[in-house]
Each structure stands twice: as C-alpha cells, then as structure tokens.
Amino acid sequence: MDQPTRQVFSANFDAGLQMLSHAVRICPDGLWQQHGRFYHLAYHTVIFADYYLTHPVRDFAPMPPYQLADPDDLPETAVDDVLPESAISRNQLLAFIEHIQKKNREFWAKDVDFEKRWIETDEIALHGLCPRACPAVFGNRNNVLQPAPPPASRRATQPIVTATRPDALRLGCRAPIKKPIGLRRVFIAISGKIYFALALASAMMAEVS
C-alpha cells in the first residue's frame, strides 16, 4: 500500500477516535457516573479497537485490565461480558483513547498488507476475546452474545463481520477457519464500533439536553 493511501486511512481512523474522545469529554457528569449504556459502549469500543490494532495478537496488553464477567450476572446496560476490572474514570478512558490514537498512527506508518493474516490459530484463545464469537470452535461460552448466522450466499467457513446486538459489532467467524481473517475485515470492525459508539452518544446526549 502506498504512503498517500496509508495516510488517508490513518487520518480517517484518527478522526473517528477524536470524535469519540470529544463525545466522552462532553458527556454530562450525571450520565457518565451512571455507568450506563454510553459508559459501557465507550469502553467496549476502545478495548476492541486496541485489540484489533495489535499485530501480532499475542502482544495485546490493554491499559486498563479487563475481566470476562459471568454472562448470567451482567449489568443491564453492558454491551457484552468484557468489562473493566474496576470502574474507569472519564480521564482514564480519554488517556486510553489517546493511547489508541498513537497506536493507530504507528500502525499506518508501516507498510500494511490488507490481505495479511491478522490472527494466528494459536493466538485465537490467548486473551478470551475471540472465542466468544466462535462457539462452533470453542463451545458456547456466552449465552448473551452469539454470532448471527451468515447469509446463505456466504460459505460457512468464511469469516464475517456480524452484528450480535443492535448496538455492537463483533468480528464473527465460522468453524473450521480455513480462510485467514485479513486485516481488511479487522478494520471494518474497528470503524463500525467507533461510529456505533458515536451514534449512540449523540442520541443519549440529545435525550438529556
């Protein structure tokens, strides 16, 4: 990929992250302190943006540690069962977004092969994030989120980007994984998460204004 194209991708991802940062900054204190849907979706967005920007995946080390919560004991406003180990302040999340912006710029400063494999087979279960999207491989560990069935026109073994809830995009896959998940699909998932978060933020702030 040539440098001008890399610069365009980098600038667009950075703009999306900057808008998310702005939405977090202007979120009313009362709404943020409720630890409601906006809080959980903002965290979900940045933790998975960080995850998808990590290559190789084995090097993933998020700034605020996360926990895999019991699917039967999730907060009503949770997006999924990936939750922060402890409550995250607004400033902590803003610092996390700044970290991802820096990581994004560093990623696109390198030559990026969009057809390159993003995750190796031995990395899929390392962090507990991908298996929830692949119950056919690892067993259904999450009875809250399950990948939507692929369209009939798609092969069952083809990785897909699928919405498992109206407000959450997940990178889904079907077993066995014969075709590697390429970076192109990963970045579709990242951008989808960012703009879903922005849309929800706008709607929620309109309600309280």
Helices and strands as residue ranges (DSSP letters): H 3-26, H 29-33, H 37-52, G 57-59, E 66-68, G 71-73, E 82-84, H 90-109, G 121-123, G 131-133, H 135-138, E 160-165, E 168-172, H 183-208
